[in-house]
């Protein structure tokens, strides 16, 4: 279908500790985040993903490398 989006990503985003209780972001939260931005342009998606990650991580150290690859066809 036109305007389908595909994503590939490492586990660095979902395994990041943060939030009020210093818990992992988890795959369900990441899926919800991707679904919430899929209609936006890729630049906007990147900005939202970066801002969400930074807010979640807060003062905690980034634990792993992070890659998110989005493709819109």
CHARMM-style PDB file with segment names, atoms N, HN, CA, C and O in Angstrom:
ATOM      1  N   UNK     1       0.832  -1.190   0.000  1.00  0.00      PROA
ATOM      2  CA  UNK     1       0.000   0.000   0.000  1.00  0.00      PROA
ATOM      3  C   UNK     1       0.869   1.243   0.000  1.00  0.00      PROA
ATOM      4  O   UNK     1       1.999   1.238   0.487  1.00  0.00      PROA
ATOM      5  N   UNK     2       0.327   2.278  -0.543  1.00  0.00      PROA
ATOM      6  HN  UNK     2      -0.591   2.282  -0.939  1.00  0.00      PROA
ATOM      7  CA  UNK     2       1.031   3.555  -0.577  1.00  0.00      PROA
ATOM      8  C   UNK     2       1.126   4.126   0.832  1.00  0.00      PROA
ATOM      9  O   UNK     2       0.194   4.017   1.628  1.00  0.00      PROA
ATOM     10  N   UNK     3       2.258   4.731   1.119  1.00  0.00      PROA
ATOM     11  HN  UNK     3       3.015   4.820   0.472  1.00  0.00      PROA
ATOM     12  CA  UNK     3       2.508   5.388   2.410  1.00  0.00      PROA
ATOM     13  C   UNK     3       2.674   4.414   3.573  1.00  0.00      PROA
ATOM     14  O   UNK     3       2.484   4.807   4.724  1.00  0.00      PROA
ATOM     15  N   UNK     4       3.025   3.149   3.305  1.00  0.00      PROA
ATOM     16  HN  UNK     4       3.180   2.830   2.370  1.00  0.00      PROA
ATOM     17  CA  UNK     4       3.352   2.226   4.381  1.00  0.00      PROA
ATOM     18  C   UNK     4       4.692   2.627   4.980  1.00  0.00      PROA
ATOM     19  O   UNK     4       5.556   3.165   4.287  1.00  0.00      PROA
ATOM     20  N   UNK     5       4.857   2.364   6.256  1.00  0.00      PROA
ATOM     21  HN  UNK     5       4.155   1.928   6.819  1.00  0.00      PROA
ATOM     22  CA  UNK     5       6.114   2.647   6.945  1.00  0.00      PROA
ATOM     23  C   UNK     5       6.659   1.356   7.525  1.00  0.00      PROA
ATOM     24  O   UNK     5       5.914   0.536   8.061  1.00  0.00      PROA
ATOM     25  N   UNK     6       7.971   1.186   7.412  1.00  0.00      PROA
ATOM     26  HN  UNK     6       8.576   1.852   6.977  1.00  0.00      PROA
ATOM     27  CA  UNK     6       8.655   0.039   7.977  1.00  0.00      PROA
ATOM     28  C   UNK     6       9.752   0.557   8.892  1.00  0.00      PROA
ATOM     29  O   UNK     6      10.397   1.561   8.591  1.00  0.00      PROA
ATOM     30  N   UNK     7       9.962  -0.133  10.014  1.00  0.00      PROA
ATOM     31  HN  UNK     7       9.438  -0.948  10.258  1.00  0.00      PROA
ATOM     32  CA  UNK     7      10.973   0.294  10.973  1.00  0.00      PROA
ATOM     33  C   UNK     7      11.845  -0.894  11.360  1.00  0.00      PROA
ATOM     34  O   UNK     7      11.362  -2.009  11.555  1.00  0.00      PROA
ATOM     35  N   UNK     8      13.132  -0.625  11.465  1.00  0.00      PROA
ATOM     36  HN  UNK     8      13.524   0.281  11.306  1.00  0.00      PROA
ATOM     37  CA  UNK     8      14.087  -1.574  12.031  1.00  0.00      PROA
ATOM     38  C   UNK     8      14.819  -0.815  13.126  1.00  0.00      PROA
ATOM     39  O   UNK     8      15.100   0.376  12.987  1.00  0.00      PROA
ATOM     40  N   UNK     9      15.127  -1.510  14.215  1.00  0.00      PROA
ATOM     41  HN  UNK     9      14.899  -2.477  14.328  1.00  0.00      PROA
ATOM     42  CA  UNK     9      15.760  -0.811  15.330  1.00  0.00      PROA
ATOM     43  C   UNK     9      16.528  -1.783  16.207  1.00  0.00      PROA
ATOM     44  O   UNK     9      16.220  -2.973  16.272  1.00  0.00      PROA
ATOM     45  N   UNK    10      17.529  -1.247  16.873  1.00  0.00      PROA
ATOM     46  HN  UNK    10      17.779  -0.281  16.819  1.00  0.00      PROA
ATOM     47  CA  UNK    10      18.273  -2.027  17.852  1.00  0.00      PROA
ATOM     48  C   UNK    10      17.493  -2.010  19.167  1.00  0.00      PROA
ATOM     49  O   UNK    10      16.475  -1.329  19.283  1.00  0.00      PROA
ATOM     50  N   UNK    11      17.974  -2.755  20.143  1.00  0.00      PROA
ATOM     51  HN  UNK    11      18.801  -3.308  20.049  1.00  0.00      PROA
ATOM     52  CA  UNK    11      17.275  -2.821  21.431  1.00  0.00      PROA
ATOM     53  C   UNK    11      17.674  -1.698  22.386  1.00  0.00      PROA
ATOM     54  O   UNK    11      17.201  -1.664  23.522  1.00  0.00      PROA
ATOM     55  N   UNK    12      18.529  -0.788  21.951  1.00  0.00      PROA
ATOM     56  HN  UNK    12      18.914  -0.815  21.028  1.00  0.00      PROA
ATOM     57  CA  UNK    12      19.004   0.273  22.840  1.00  0.00      PROA
ATOM     58  C   UNK    12      17.915   1.198  23.341  1.00  0.00      PROA
ATOM     59  O   UNK    12      17.948   1.617  24.498  1.00  0.00      PROA
ATOM     60  N   UNK    13      16.956   1.522  22.500  1.00  0.00      PROA
ATOM     61  HN  UNK    13      16.930   1.181  21.561  1.00  0.00      PROA
ATOM     62  CA  UNK    13      15.863   2.424  22.891  1.00  0.00      PROA
ATOM     63  C   UNK    13      14.962   1.737  23.911  1.00  0.00      PROA
ATOM     64  O   UNK    13      14.662   2.309  24.959  1.00  0.00      PROA
ATOM     65  N   UNK    14      14.532   0.518  23.611  1.00  0.00      PROA
ATOM     66  HN  UNK    14      14.776   0.053  22.760  1.00  0.00      PROA
ATOM     67  CA  UNK    14      13.568  -0.161  24.481  1.00  0.00      PROA
ATOM     68  C   UNK    14      14.181  -0.625  25.801  1.00  0.00      PROA
ATOM     69  O   UNK    14      13.461  -0.806  26.783  1.00  0.00      PROA
ATOM     70  N   UNK    15      15.492  -0.819  25.839  1.00  0.00      PROA
ATOM     71  HN  UNK    15      16.078  -0.671  25.042  1.00  0.00      PROA
ATOM     72  CA  UNK    15      16.157  -1.261  27.066  1.00  0.00      PROA
ATOM     73  C   UNK    15      16.658  -0.117  27.939  1.00  0.00      PROA
ATOM     74  O   UNK    15      17.245  -0.359  28.994  1.00  0.00      PROA
ATOM     75  N   UNK    16      16.435   1.128  27.514  1.00  0.00      PROA
ATOM     76  HN  UNK    16      15.958   1.324  26.657  1.00  0.00      PROA
ATOM     77  CA  UNK    16      16.919   2.282  28.272  1.00  0.00      PROA
ATOM     78  C   UNK    16      16.112   2.462  29.557  1.00  0.00      PROA
ATOM     79  O   UNK    16      14.881   2.459  29.541  1.00  0.00      PROA
ATOM     80  N   UNK    17      16.828   2.618  30.662  1.00  0.00      PROA
ATOM     81  HN  UNK    17      17.828   2.621  30.675  1.00  0.00      PROA
ATOM     82  CA  UNK    17      16.183   2.906  31.940  1.00  0.00      PROA
ATOM     83  C   UNK    17      15.877   4.392  32.032  1.00  0.00      PROA
ATOM     84  O   UNK    17      16.650   5.229  31.565  1.00  0.00      PROA
ATOM     85  N   UNK    18      14.740   4.710  32.638  1.00  0.00      PROA
ATOM     86  HN  UNK    18      14.112   4.030  33.017  1.00  0.00      PROA
ATOM     87  CA  UNK    18      14.373   6.110  32.818  1.00  0.00      PROA
ATOM     88  C   UNK    18      12.998   6.221  33.429  1.00  0.00      PROA
ATOM     89  O   UNK    18      12.490   5.283  34.043  1.00  0.00      PROA
ATOM     90  N   UNK    19      12.408   7.382  33.248  1.00  0.00      PROA
ATOM     91  HN  UNK    19      12.821   8.143  32.749  1.00  0.00      PROA
ATOM     92  CA  UNK    19      11.097   7.632  33.826  1.00  0.00      PROA
ATOM     93  C   UNK    19      11.174   7.828  35.329  1.00  0.00      PROA
ATOM     94  O   UNK    19      12.256   7.804  35.916  1.00  0.00      PROA
ATOM     95  N   UNK    20      10.021   8.022  35.942  1.00  0.00      PROA
ATOM     96  HN  UNK    20       9.142   8.041  35.465  1.00  0.00      PROA
ATOM     97  CA  UNK    20       9.976   8.291  37.379  1.00  0.00      PROA
ATOM     98  C   UNK    20      10.513   7.138  38.213  1.00  0.00      PROA
ATOM     99  O   UNK    20      11.125   7.360  39.258  1.00  0.00      PROA
ATOM    100  N   UNK    21      10.287   5.898  37.756  1.00  0.00      PROA
ATOM    101  HN  UNK    21       9.790   5.718  36.907  1.00  0.00      PROA
ATOM    102  CA  UNK    21      10.684   4.731  38.544  1.00  0.00      PROA
ATOM    103  C   UNK    21      11.921   4.029  38.007  1.00  0.00      PROA
ATOM    104  O   UNK    21      12.228   2.902  38.396  1.00  0.00      PROA
ATOM    105  N   UNK    22      12.630   4.711  37.107  1.00  0.00      PROA
ATOM    106  HN  UNK    22      12.380   5.626  36.792  1.00  0.00      PROA
ATOM    107  CA  UNK    22      13.855   4.170  36.502  1.00  0.00      PROA
ATOM    108  C   UNK    22      13.655   2.748  35.978  1.00  0.00      PROA
ATOM    109  O   UNK    22      14.387   1.826  36.337  1.00  0.00      PROA
ATOM    110  N   UNK    23      12.648   2.597  35.122  1.00  0.00      PROA
ATOM    111  HN  UNK    23      12.054   3.346  34.830  1.00  0.00      PROA
ATOM    112  CA  UNK    23      12.356   1.310  34.501  1.00  0.00      PROA
ATOM    113  C   UNK    23      12.699   1.374  33.019  1.00  0.00      PROA
ATOM    114  O   UNK    23      12.919   2.454  32.470  1.00  0.00      PROA
ATOM    115  N   UNK    24      12.744   0.210  32.373  1.00  0.00      PROA
ATOM    116  HN  UNK    24      12.566  -0.668  32.819  1.00  0.00      PROA
ATOM    117  CA  UNK    24      13.018   0.159  30.940  1.00  0.00      PROA
ATOM    118  C   UNK    24      11.855   0.759  30.159  1.00  0.00      PROA
ATOM    119  O   UNK    24      10.706   0.711  30.598  1.00  0.00      PROA
ATOM    120  N   UNK    25      12.169   1.326  28.995  1.00  0.00      PROA
ATOM    121  HN  UNK    25      13.102   1.366  28.638  1.00  0.00      PROA
ATOM    122  CA  UNK    25      11.142   1.904  28.132  1.00  0.00      PROA
ATOM    123  C   UNK    25      10.184   0.822  27.634  1.00  0.00      PROA
ATOM    124  O   UNK    25       8.976   1.049  27.569  1.00  0.00      PROA
ATOM    125  N   UNK    26      10.701  -0.320  27.291  1.00  0.00      PROA
ATOM    126  HN  UNK    26      11.682  -0.503  27.343  1.00  0.00      PROA
ATOM    127  CA  UNK    26       9.949  -1.506  26.877  1.00  0.00      PROA
ATOM    128  C   UNK    26       9.407  -1.416  25.448  1.00  0.00      PROA
ATOM    129  O   UNK    26       9.145  -0.332  24.927  1.00  0.00      PROA
ATOM    130  N   UNK    27       9.250  -2.580  24.843  1.00  0.00      PROA
ATOM    131  HN  UNK    27       9.462  -3.460  25.267  1.00  0.00      PROA
ATOM    132  CA  UNK    27       8.842  -2.658  23.438  1.00  0.00      PROA
ATOM    133  C   UNK    27       7.408  -2.187  23.202  1.00  0.00      PROA
ATOM    134  O   UNK    27       7.128  -1.610  22.150  1.00  0.00      PROA
ATOM    135  N   UNK    28       6.494  -2.412  24.143  1.00  0.00      PROA
ATOM    136  HN  UNK    28       6.721  -2.880  24.997  1.00  0.00      PROA
ATOM    137  CA  UNK    28       5.112  -1.970  23.954  1.00  0.00      PROA
ATOM    138  C   UNK    28       5.039  -0.447  23.884  1.00  0.00      PROA
ATOM    139  O   UNK    28       4.305   0.097  23.059  1.00  0.00      PROA
ATOM    140  N   UNK    29       5.787   0.246  24.736  1.00  0.00      PROA
ATOM    141  HN  UNK    29       6.383  -0.195  25.406  1.00  0.00      PROA
ATOM    142  CA  UNK    29       5.817   1.712  24.691  1.00  0.00      PROA
ATOM    143  C   UNK    29       6.435   2.204  23.385  1.00  0.00      PROA
ATOM    144  O   UNK    29       5.989   3.200  22.813  1.00  0.00      PROA
ATOM    145  N   UNK    30       7.467   1.496  22.918  1.00  0.00      PROA
ATOM    146  HN  UNK    30       7.829   0.687  23.382  1.00  0.00      PROA
ATOM    147  CA  UNK    30       8.113   1.894  21.672  1.00  0.00      PROA
ATOM    148  C   UNK    30       7.167   1.687  20.490  1.00  0.00      PROA
ATOM    149  O   UNK    30       7.106   2.525  19.590  1.00  0.00      PROA
ATOM    150  N   UNK    31       6.437   0.587  20.489  1.00  0.00      PROA
ATOM    151  HN  UNK    31       6.486  -0.094  21.220  1.00  0.00      PROA
ATOM    152  CA  UNK    31       5.460   0.339  19.427  1.00  0.00      PROA
ATOM    153  C   UNK    31       4.399   1.439  19.411  1.00  0.00      PROA
ATOM    154  O   UNK    31       4.047   1.949  18.348  1.00  0.00      PROA
ATOM    155  N   UNK    32       3.895   1.800  20.580  1.00  0.00      PROA
ATOM    156  HN  UNK    32       4.181   1.385  21.444  1.00  0.00      PROA
ATOM    157  CA  UNK    32       2.895   2.872  20.668  1.00  0.00      PROA
ATOM    158  C   UNK    32       3.466   4.187  20.142  1.00  0.00      PROA
ATOM    159  O   UNK    32       2.780   4.939  19.450  1.00  0.00      PROA
ATOM    160  N   UNK    33       4.724   4.455  20.476  1.00  0.00      PROA
ATOM    161  HN  UNK    33       5.282   3.844  21.038  1.00  0.00      PROA
ATOM    162  CA  UNK    33       5.373   5.678  20.013  1.00  0.00      PROA
ATOM    163  C   UNK    33       5.481   5.684  18.486  1.00  0.00      PROA
ATOM    164  O   UNK    33       5.152   6.681  17.844  1.00  0.00      PROA
ATOM    165  N   UNK    34       5.943   4.571  17.905  1.00  0.00      PROA
ATOM    166  HN  UNK    34       6.210   3.761  18.427  1.00  0.00      PROA
ATOM    167  CA  UNK    34       6.057   4.498  16.447  1.00  0.00      PROA
ATOM    168  C   UNK    34       4.697   4.647  15.769  1.00  0.00      PROA
ATOM    169  O   UNK    34       4.583   5.325  14.748  1.00  0.00      PROA
ATOM    170  N   UNK    35       3.683   4.026  16.324  1.00  0.00      PROA
ATOM    171  HN  UNK    35       3.776   3.476  17.153  1.00  0.00      PROA
ATOM    172  CA  UNK    35       2.338   4.154  15.747  1.00  0.00      PROA
ATOM    173  C   UNK    35       1.830   5.588  15.828  1.00  0.00      PROA
ATOM    174  O   UNK    35       1.089   6.038  14.954  1.00  0.00      PROA
ATOM    175  N   UNK    36       2.225   6.299  16.870  1.00  0.00      PROA
ATOM    176  HN  UNK    36       2.827   5.933  17.580  1.00  0.00      PROA
ATOM    177  CA  UNK    36       1.752   7.678  17.040  1.00  0.00      PROA
ATOM    178  C   UNK    36       2.418   8.660  16.077  1.00  0.00      PROA
ATOM    179  O   UNK    36       1.878   9.736  15.820  1.00  0.00      PROA
ATOM    180  N   UNK    37       3.584   8.298  15.544  1.00  0.00      PROA
ATOM    181  HN  UNK    37       4.023   7.424  15.753  1.00  0.00      PROA
ATOM    182  CA  UNK    37       4.309   9.217  14.655  1.00  0.00      PROA
ATOM    183  C   UNK    37       4.333   8.770  13.198  1.00  0.00      PROA
ATOM    184  O   UNK    37       4.855   9.491  12.348  1.00  0.00      PROA
ATOM    185  N   UNK    38       3.789   7.615  12.894  1.00  0.00      PROA
ATOM    186  HN  UNK    38       3.365   7.029  13.584  1.00  0.00      PROA
ATOM    187  CA  UNK    38       3.947   7.038  11.550  1.00  0.00      PROA
ATOM    188  C   UNK    38       3.380   7.894  10.426  1.00  0.00      PROA
ATOM    189  O   UNK    38       3.829   7.774   9.286  1.00  0.00      PROA
ATOM    190  N   UNK    39       2.423   8.741  10.709  1.00  0.00      PROA
ATOM    191  HN  UNK    39       2.058   8.838  11.635  1.00  0.00      PROA
ATOM    192  CA  UNK    39       1.831   9.592   9.669  1.00  0.00      PROA
ATOM    193  C   UNK    39       2.641  10.869   9.435  1.00  0.00      PROA
ATOM    194  O   UNK    39       2.415  11.572   8.450  1.00  0.00      PROA
ATOM    195  N   UNK    40       3.578  11.171  10.328  1.00  0.00      PROA
ATOM    196  HN  UNK    40       3.761  10.599  11.128  1.00  0.00      PROA
ATOM    197  CA  UNK    40       4.390  12.385  10.215  1.00  0.00      PROA
ATOM    198  C   UNK    40       5.512  12.168   9.201  1.00  0.00      PROA
ATOM    199  O   UNK    40       5.803  11.037   8.811  1.00  0.00      PROA
ATOM    200  N   UNK    41       6.129  13.259   8.786  1.00  0.00      PROA
ATOM    201  HN  UNK    41       5.892  14.177   9.103  1.00  0.00      PROA
ATOM    202  CA  UNK    41       7.312  13.169   7.942  1.00  0.00      PROA
ATOM    203  C   UNK    41       8.472  12.577   8.731  1.00  0.00      PROA
ATOM    204  O   UNK    41       8.445  12.563   9.962  1.00  0.00      PROA
ATOM    205  N   UNK    42       9.479  12.095   8.035  1.00  0.00      PROA
ATOM    206  HN  UNK    42       9.500  12.107   7.035  1.00  0.00      PROA
ATOM    207  CA  UNK    42      10.603  11.430   8.692  1.00  0.00      PROA
ATOM    208  C   UNK    42      11.378  12.368   9.619  1.00  0.00      PROA
ATOM    209  O   UNK    42      11.811  11.945  10.691  1.00  0.00      PROA
ATOM    210  N   UNK    43      11.561  13.623   9.233  1.00  0.00      PROA
ATOM    211  HN  UNK    43      11.210  13.968   8.362  1.00  0.00      PROA
ATOM    212  CA  UNK    43      12.266  14.566  10.114  1.00  0.00      PROA
ATOM    213  C   UNK    43      11.503  14.765  11.413  1.00  0.00      PROA
ATOM    214  O   UNK    43      12.099  14.797  12.489  1.00  0.00      PROA
ATOM    215  N   UNK    44      10.206  14.897  11.315  1.00  0.00      PROA
ATOM    216  HN  UNK    44       9.722  14.871  10.440  1.00  0.00      PROA
ATOM    217  CA  UNK    44       9.369  15.069  12.498  1.00  0.00      PROA
ATOM    218  C   UNK    44       9.401  13.816  13.373  1.00  0.00      PROA
ATOM    219  O   UNK    44       9.434  13.907  14.600  1.00  0.00      PROA
ATOM    220  N   UNK    45       9.390  12.654  12.735  1.00  0.00      PROA
ATOM    221  HN  UNK    45       9.363  12.580  11.738  1.00  0.00      PROA
ATOM    222  CA  UNK    45       9.478  11.399  13.492  1.00  0.00      PROA
ATOM    223  C   UNK    45      10.788  11.343  14.271  1.00  0.00      PROA
ATOM    224  O   UNK    45      10.802  11.000  15.453  1.00  0.00      PROA
ATOM    225  N   UNK    46      11.884  11.681  13.600  1.00  0.00      PROA
ATOM    226  HN  UNK    46      11.872  11.959  12.640  1.00  0.00      PROA
ATOM    227  CA  UNK    46      13.191  11.663  14.264  1.00  0.00      PROA
ATOM    228  C   UNK    46      13.197  12.593  15.465  1.00  0.00      PROA
ATOM    229  O   UNK    46      13.660  12.221  16.543  1.00  0.00      PROA
ATOM    230  N   UNK    47      12.683  13.802  15.279  1.00  0.00      PROA
ATOM    231  HN  UNK    47      12.307  14.104  14.403  1.00  0.00      PROA
ATOM    232  CA  UNK    47      12.653  14.764  16.381  1.00  0.00      PROA
ATOM    233  C   UNK    47      11.832  14.244  17.551  1.00  0.00      PROA
ATOM    234  O   UNK    47      12.248  14.367  18.703  1.00  0.00      PROA
ATOM    235  N   UNK    48      10.676  13.667  17.267  1.00  0.00      PROA
ATOM    236  HN  UNK    48      10.338  13.568  16.331  1.00  0.00      PROA
ATOM    237  CA  UNK    48       9.829  13.135  18.334  1.00  0.00      PROA
ATOM    238  C   UNK    48      10.512  11.981  19.052  1.00  0.00      PROA
ATOM    239  O   UNK    48      10.471  11.902  20.280  1.00  0.00      PROA
ATOM    240  N   UNK    49      11.142  11.082  18.292  1.00  0.00      PROA
ATOM    241  HN  UNK    49      11.175  11.147  17.294  1.00  0.00      PROA
ATOM    242  CA  UNK    49      11.842   9.954  18.911  1.00  0.00      PROA
ATOM    243  C   UNK    49      12.995  10.437  19.786  1.00  0.00      PROA
ATOM    244  O   UNK    49      13.192   9.920  20.886  1.00  0.00      PROA
ATOM    245  N   UNK    50      13.754  11.414  19.315  1.00  0.00      PROA
ATOM    246  HN  UNK    50      13.594  11.833  18.422  1.00  0.00      PROA
ATOM    247  CA  UNK    50      14.870  11.947  20.101  1.00  0.00      PROA
ATOM    248  C   UNK    50      14.375  12.641  21.365  1.00  0.00      PROA
ATOM    249  O   UNK    50      14.921  12.423  22.446  1.00  0.00      PROA
ATOM    250  N   UNK    51      13.352  13.469  21.238  1.00  0.00      PROA
ATOM    251  HN  UNK    51      12.908  13.646  20.360  1.00  0.00      PROA
ATOM    252  CA  UNK    51      12.819  14.188  22.401  1.00  0.00      PROA
ATOM    253  C   UNK    51      12.238  13.222  23.425  1.00  0.00      PROA
ATOM    254  O   UNK    51      12.457  13.379  24.626  1.00  0.00      PROA
ATOM    255  N   UNK    52      11.501  12.228  22.955  1.00  0.00      PROA
ATOM    256  HN  UNK    52      11.322  12.101  21.979  1.00  0.00      PROA
ATOM    257  CA  UNK    52      10.915  11.247  23.866  1.00  0.00      PROA
ATOM    258  C   UNK    52      12.001  10.475  24.594  1.00  0.00      PROA
ATOM    259  O   UNK    52      11.902  10.240  25.798  1.00  0.00      PROA
ATOM    260  N   UNK    53      13.041  10.077  23.862  1.00  0.00      PROA
ATOM    261  HN  UNK    53      13.121  10.268  22.884  1.00  0.00      PROA
ATOM    262  CA  UNK    53      14.138   9.343  24.489  1.00  0.00      PROA
ATOM    263  C   UNK    53      14.828  10.199  25.546  1.00  0.00      PROA
ATOM    264  O   UNK    53      15.069   9.736  26.661  1.00  0.00      PROA
ATOM    265  N   UNK    54      15.143  11.434  25.205  1.00  0.00      PROA
ATOM    266  HN  UNK    54      14.947  11.810  24.299  1.00  0.00      PROA
ATOM    267  CA  UNK    54      15.830  12.318  26.151  1.00  0.00      PROA
ATOM    268  C   UNK    54      14.987  12.571  27.395  1.00  0.00      PROA
ATOM    269  O   UNK    54      15.512  12.597  28.508  1.00  0.00      PROA
ATOM    270  N   UNK    55      13.683  12.758  27.211  1.00  0.00      PROA
ATOM    271  HN  UNK    55      13.257  12.737  26.306  1.00  0.00      PROA
ATOM    272  CA  UNK    55      12.802  12.961  28.362  1.00  0.00      PROA
ATOM    273  C   UNK    55      12.730  11.701  29.212  1.00  0.00      PROA
ATOM    274  O   UNK    55      12.748  11.788  30.439  1.00  0.00      PROA
ATOM    275  N   UNK    56      12.649  10.541  28.587  1.00  0.00      PROA
ATOM    276  HN  UNK    56      12.634  10.471  27.590  1.00  0.00      PROA
ATOM    277  CA  UNK    56      12.581   9.279  29.320  1.00  0.00      PROA
ATOM    278  C   UNK    56      13.883   9.033  30.086  1.00  0.00      PROA
ATOM    279  O   UNK    56      13.865   8.689  31.268  1.00  0.00      PROA
ATOM    280  N   UNK    57      15.002   9.214  29.401  1.00  0.00      PROA
ATOM    281  HN  UNK    57      15.017   9.494  28.441  1.00  0.00      PROA
ATOM    282  CA  UNK    57      16.309   8.942  30.013  1.00  0.00      PROA
ATOM    283  C   UNK    57      16.572   9.867  31.179  1.00  0.00      PROA
ATOM    284  O   UNK    57      17.117   9.451  32.201  1.00  0.00      PROA
ATOM    285  N   UNK    58      16.184  11.126  31.030  1.00  0.00      PROA
ATOM    286  HN  UNK    58      15.741  11.465  30.200  1.00  0.00      PROA
ATOM    287  CA  UNK    58      16.426  12.097  32.098  1.00  0.00      PROA
ATOM    288  C   UNK    58      17.903  12.185  32.419  1.00  0.00      PROA
ATOM    289  O   UNK    58      18.729  12.275  31.511  1.00  0.00      PROA
ATOM    290  N   UNK    59      18.252  12.162  33.701  1.00  0.00      PROA
ATOM    291  HN  UNK    59      17.581  12.089  34.439  1.00  0.00      PROA
ATOM    292  CA  UNK    59      19.655  12.297  34.094  1.00  0.00      PROA
ATOM    293  C   UNK    59      20.445  10.991  34.013  1.00  0.00      PROA
ATOM    294  O   UNK    59      21.645  10.974  34.286  1.00  0.00      PROA
ATOM    295  N   UNK    60      19.781   9.903  33.642  1.00  0.00      PROA
ATOM    296  HN  UNK    60      18.806   9.916  33.420  1.00  0.00      PROA
ATOM    297  CA  UNK    60      20.442   8.605  33.622  1.00  0.00      PROA
ATOM    298  C   UNK    60      21.333   8.466  32.387  1.00  0.00      PROA
ATOM    299  O   UNK    60      21.070   9.060  31.342  1.00  0.00      PROA
ATOM    300  N   UNK    61      22.370   7.683  32.531  1.00  0.00      PROA
ATOM    301  HN  UNK    61      22.584   7.200  33.380  1.00  0.00      PROA
ATOM    302  CA  UNK    61      23.319   7.456  31.450  1.00  0.00      PROA
ATOM    303  C   UNK    61      22.684   6.606  30.352  1.00  0.00      PROA
ATOM    304  O   UNK    61      21.911   5.690  30.635  1.00  0.00      PROA
ATOM    305  N   UNK    62      23.018   6.916  29.090  1.00  0.00      PROA
ATOM    306  HN  UNK    62      23.646   7.659  28.860  1.00  0.00      PROA
ATOM    307  CA  UNK    62      22.582   6.062  27.986  1.00  0.00      PROA
ATOM    308  C   UNK    62      23.359   4.763  28.071  1.00  0.00      PROA
ATOM    309  O   UNK    62      24.587   4.781  28.163  1.00  0.00      PROA
ATOM    310  N   UNK    63      22.661   3.637  28.041  1.00  0.00      PROA
ATOM    311  HN  UNK    63      21.664   3.623  27.966  1.00  0.00      PROA
ATOM    312  CA  UNK    63      23.284   2.347  28.303  1.00  0.00      PROA
ATOM    313  C   UNK    63      23.811   1.634  27.065  1.00  0.00      PROA
ATOM    314  O   UNK    63      24.734   0.825  27.164  1.00  0.00      PROA
ATOM    315  N   UNK    64      23.245   1.918  25.919  1.00  0.00      PROA
ATOM    316  HN  UNK    64      22.495   2.575  25.838  1.00  0.00      PROA
ATOM    317  CA  UNK    64      23.554   1.128  24.733  1.00  0.00      PROA
ATOM    318  C   UNK    64      23.461   2.015  23.496  1.00  0.00      PROA
ATOM    319  O   UNK    64      22.927   3.123  23.537  1.00  0.00      PROA
ATOM    320  N   UNK    65      23.994   1.496  22.403  1.00  0.00      PROA
ATOM    321  HN  UNK    65      24.428   0.596  22.369  1.00  0.00      PROA
ATOM    322  CA  UNK    65      23.837   2.216  21.141  1.00  0.00      PROA
ATOM    323  C   UNK    65      22.374   2.145  20.710  1.00  0.00      PROA
ATOM    324  O   UNK    65      21.653   1.212  21.064  1.00  0.00      PROA
ATOM    325  N   UNK    66      21.956   3.140  19.947  1.00  0.00      PROA
ATOM    326  HN  UNK    66      22.542   3.897  19.660  1.00  0.00      PROA
ATOM    327  CA  UNK    66      20.569   3.199  19.495  1.00  0.00      PROA
ATOM    328  C   UNK    66      20.557   3.501  18.004  1.00  0.00      PROA
ATOM    329  O   UNK    66      21.186   4.449  17.534  1.00  0.00      PROA
ATOM    330  N   UNK    67      19.828   2.672  17.282  1.00  0.00      PROA
ATOM    331  HN  UNK    67      19.317   1.902  17.664  1.00  0.00      PROA
ATOM    332  CA  UNK    67      19.578   2.968  15.876  1.00  0.00      PROA
ATOM    333  C   UNK    67      18.112   2.671  15.595  1.00  0.00      PROA
ATOM    334  O   UNK    67      17.581   1.636  15.994  1.00  0.00      PROA
ATOM    335  N   UNK    68      17.480   3.595  14.906  1.00  0.00      PROA
ATOM    336  HN  UNK    68      17.912   4.437  14.581  1.00  0.00      PROA
ATOM    337  CA  UNK    68      16.109   3.411  14.436  1.00  0.00      PROA
ATOM    338  C   UNK    68      16.115   3.803  12.963  1.00  0.00      PROA
ATOM    339  O   UNK    68      16.467   4.929  12.613  1.00  0.00      PROA
ATOM    340  N   UNK    69      15.727   2.873  12.114  1.00  0.00      PROA
ATOM    341  HN  UNK    69      15.441   1.958  12.399  1.00  0.00      PROA
ATOM    342  CA  UNK    69      15.677   3.120  10.681  1.00  0.00      PROA
ATOM    343  C   UNK    69      14.224   3.047  10.245  1.00  0.00      PROA
ATOM    344  O   UNK    69      13.576   2.011  10.391  1.00  0.00      PROA
ATOM    345  N   UNK    70      13.718   4.141   9.712  1.00  0.00      PROA
ATOM    346  HN  UNK    70      14.244   4.983   9.594  1.00  0.00      PROA
ATOM    347  CA  UNK    70      12.347   4.182   9.221  1.00  0.00      PROA
ATOM    348  C   UNK    70      12.339   4.374   7.721  1.00  0.00      PROA
ATOM    349  O   UNK    70      13.082   5.196   7.183  1.00  0.00      PROA
ATOM    350  N   UNK    71      11.493   3.612   7.049  1.00  0.00      PROA
ATOM    351  HN  UNK    71      10.889   2.945   7.486  1.00  0.00      PROA
ATOM    352  CA  UNK    71      11.364   3.696   5.598  1.00  0.00      PROA
ATOM    353  C   UNK    71       9.891   3.863   5.270  1.00  0.00      PROA
ATOM    354  O   UNK    71       9.055   3.080   5.721  1.00  0.00      PROA
ATOM    355  N   UNK    72       9.577   4.875   4.491  1.00  0.00      PROA
ATOM    356  HN  UNK    72      10.256   5.511   4.125  1.00  0.00      PROA
ATOM    357  CA  UNK    72       8.201   5.107   4.055  1.00  0.00      PROA
ATOM    358  C   UNK    72       8.138   4.842   2.560  1.00  0.00      PROA
ATOM    359  O   UNK    72       8.898   5.423   1.785  1.00  0.00      PROA
ATOM    360  N   UNK    73       7.221   3.953   2.157  1.00  0.00      PROA
ATOM    361  HN  UNK    73       6.604   3.481   2.786  1.00  0.00      PROA
ATOM    362  CA  UNK    73       7.098   3.603   0.735  1.00  0.00      PROA
ATOM    363  C   UNK    73       5.763   4.052   0.183  1.00  0.00      PROA
ATOM    364  OT1 UNK    73       5.481   3.843  -0.997  1.00  0.00      PROA
TER     365      UNK     73
END
